[in-house]
Amino acid sequence: MNTPICWVDVEVQTPAHSQIGSLLTYTHSEALPPGSLVRVPLGTREVLGVVTQWHLQAPPGLDPSKTRAVTHVMALPPLSLDWLDLVGFAARYYQRSIGEVAAQALPPSLHKLNPEQLDRRLKRLPSSVALVLQPAPPASDQQRAALRDIAQSAGPFLLFGNTGSGKTEVYLQAIAHSLQDDPAAQALLLVPEINLTPQLLERVQARFGTEAVVAMHSGLTPAQRLSAWLQAHQGTARIVLGTRMAIFASLPHLRMIVVDEEHDPSYKQQEGARYSARDLAIYRGKRQNAKVILGSATPSLESWHLSRPETEGGRYMRLHMPARVGQGAMPIIRRVDMNHQPRNTRISAPLMQALQERLARGEQSLLLLNRRGYAPVLQCSDCGWKSDCPQCSAFRVFHKSDRSLRCHHCGLTQRVPAACPQCGNPDILPVGLGTEQLQEHLAELLGHLQRPDGRPVHIARMDADTTQHAGQLQAQLEHMHSGEVDILIGTQMIAKGHDFRRVTLVAALNPDNGLFSSDFRAPERLFALLMQAAGRAGRDAGQSQQAEMWVQTHHPDHAVFRHLKAHDYPGFAQSELRDREQAGLPPFVHQALLRADARSQDMAQALLLAAQHSLQQHPTEWGLGAEAMDAVTLYPPVPMSMQRIANVERAQMLLESPSRAHLHQVLFALQQLMHQLRSEPQHKGVLRWLVDVDPQAI
């Protein structure tokens, strides 16, 4: 008797240049339910795939004699239909192949395991985990009001709470409520960056039990990521805490999603499938009937716009928590007009006095300078040579600690030359201020002082250079929390989410770069960064009355700083949204970027021009009607602001439309068109092309 045969469609990650599609058909001896994980042959390799459906008959046009068989079926419960739907939606919306998104959503180690290796891993995992709900601290009136609204409404919710207002406690109590009534229920808590995970993980595990909570982020080892994913998939992990990648975690019993600091651009993936974890959280919550809470003291303007009253078309329920826990006061904002300070002043005299007062009282200070390294550039005083990167449209940054010039884009690192490479002048000097130089400068000015306990002043630095090795970030955070550090200098990583109880002064030293950027989102990001930074000061209610945020600026009357001084996010948001509506910018229109990378700028732009011309001149060839083309604006191709990286020239073409549906019709047509153009001889110099839907930087 012959073994019965069925045909299964499997999502696999195929090479982008192959154009063979990512949904391939294989044979198997029995029906496999959708979501089954299998290993299948692809060319000369064996790869991991996900079954989407099965057939008793061979699909039309398929030659059964040439169809290959599934090699192995992995001994795991099938991925849920909700998970398959999420991956399919992400692939369609962000214009990627479904196999690529599915592969990106699964842990890397899972791709390499055979059934025997997987079985050994599964035996090491706990078969069941008890959820331990510790008593929650008493909630404030505004926390209780927010929790009541979350319990009684479907959401999604935008939790708009000032820094220090207790948003995290609302998250934890809302999660506890969603888990305690269902023994299988799961929750997902997203944070924007890895450095926010350790402190929050300890707090969540203390509340719900160590074994019930797992972390998912890129800082884990492959084995740790696989273990966390398997526990979530099997339901033994009740809470997943992670960065943007965790939005694709297999959580079959998901009941709540929390997106903390939802405004943060880190939620947008910048490589491969350029998805937004925040936006996918909204979609996933709706499909899986899970409540979604977006939380921030400075919400994205898109979320703020969507949280208007229902009578004005709002789709999110806005929950407001204006007061700090313990009735602590928000820090006083002080603006220093640098036009009235001596030229090249790094730290103004009033700010220096304020720092010394904090040192005398044994309090901590944060100095925000969003430039790491010693100086942004080296320059020759004779011929004007600057430390350009030969591979990028950028300068190499001077790092004094190892006497190197480093490009922060392509990674090129060289020793600092003894003399100018162009004219031989030995007098080459650093221009501009970086965190390393600021630390040295403050040590010269304040290093001779002592703390009230007699110990010398400790000035520390936290940026990508000082936290690149395992354990360094956690050690620096512990030093801050223990009070060993008096002044912490750092980039934006010090402004996000940290609960430094002894900090009473925060200063932004050079924020003006964000005021006049070509990116229309720059003022929004600057305002959010400064508001978040201000929120690090005065978190202990007993010290909040003396908490201050200092801003050194050449434009003290700019709207960003006026609204910042009043802690007036609603006023800032209203002003920005009014300007964007008049200018026809998001959230009032929808955007996508078509990008091309090539060995020359001409080649990159030529491909984009050819695509633009073909769509506009022959839309019907690509299935587009006049209505779609009239609704979508295709702007002429231009070089990207960072035109060259690692000797690759980059160009972009902006597509814009008030209709999301029409924009996606054009993008779908572009996929077919670009594959055809890319194969033509005149475009052989193009290295790659990609689509970025809802781009966060233009």
Secondary structure, DSSP 8 states (H G I E B T S, - for coil): -----EEEEEE----GGG-S-SEEEEEESS---TT-EEEEEETTEEEEEEEEEEESS--TT--GGG--B--EE-SS----HHHHHHHHHHHHHTT--HHHHHHHHS-HHHHH--HHHHHHHHHHS-S-------------HHHHHHHHHHHHS---EEEEE-TTS-HHHHHHHHHHHHHHT-TT-EEEEE-SSGGGHHHHHHHHHHHH-GGGEEEESTTS-HHHHHHHHHHHHHT---EEEESGGGGG---TTEEEEEEETTT-GGGB--SSS--BHHHHHHHHHHHTT-EEEEEESS--HHHHHHTS-GGGT--SEEEEE-S-GGG----EEEEEEGGGS-TT-SS-HHHHHHHHHHHHHT-EEEEE-S--SSBSEEEETTT--B-B-TTSSSB-EEETTTTEEE-TTT--EEE--SS-TTT--S-EEEES--HHHHHHHHHHHHTT-B-TTS-B--EEEESTTTS-STTHHHHHHHHHHHT--SEEEESGGGSSS---TTEEEEEES-GGGGTS-SSTTHHHHHHHHHHHHHTTTT-STTTGGG-EEEEEES-TTSHHHHHHHTT-HHHHHHHHHHHHHHHT-TTSSEEEEEEEEESSHHHHHHHHHHHHHHHHH-GGGGT--HHHHHH-EE---EEEEEEEETTEEEEEEEEEES-HHHHHHHHHHHHHHHHHHHTSGGGTTEEEEEEEES-S--
